[in-house]
Amino acid sequence: VRQVLTPALRPAEQEPFLELGFEVRERLHLLRHPLDRIPEAPDVSIRRGWRFDHRAALEVDRLAFSDFWRFDDAALVEARVATPTTRFRVVGRRRLTGFAVTGMAGPLAYLQRLAVHPDRHRRGIGTALVVDSLRWAARHHCDAVLVNTQEHNDVALALYQNLGFRPEAQGLAVLGRRLDATGTFA
């Protein structure tokens, strides 16, 4: 282990880590969709994702995200069990081209992961998966859907905002601290 990373934290949650010498590794926009108006979706065939879809979903994830944000199998499984109720949806039968993991806890839903194969961008796959998540949350009487994205991911930010997500006043940050060769804080 060379470094310790936190999950995405709100500003108040960051304070104890910053006092211990952690530093900001990534800043994130936090966006909310109030589910008052759900947009129309392009005609994309979306199906339930299964455990056997994980390998193909991870390949899409590898192509869609940088090393820092890339999921491995454990991270995908964790996303699928992070909330009491989750939904794993995929696009593609023989060749998976996109997926979304959405979770629900109480009155809030969370778009926990959205990935689209880079060769399939601008074909409505991301929009269809997000709208599918919004509809699912609305059917389950959630008040809103939350999603976060990196501050510099202008494509994802534009997608979410075009679909009715609005930035929260405060964003999130992932903090980290390096460890030395003995495994103690450097």
Buried (B, 14 or more C-beta within 10 A) or exposed (E): EEEBEBEBBEEEBBEEBBEEEBEBBBBBBBBBBEBEEBEEBEEBEBEEBEEEBBEBBBBBBEBBBEEEBBBEEEBBEEBBEBBEEBBBBBBBEEEBBBBBBBBBEEEBBBBBBBBBBEEBBEBBBBBBBBBBBBEBBBEEEBEBBBBBBBBEBEEBBEBBBEBBBEEBEEBBBBBBBEEEEEEEEE
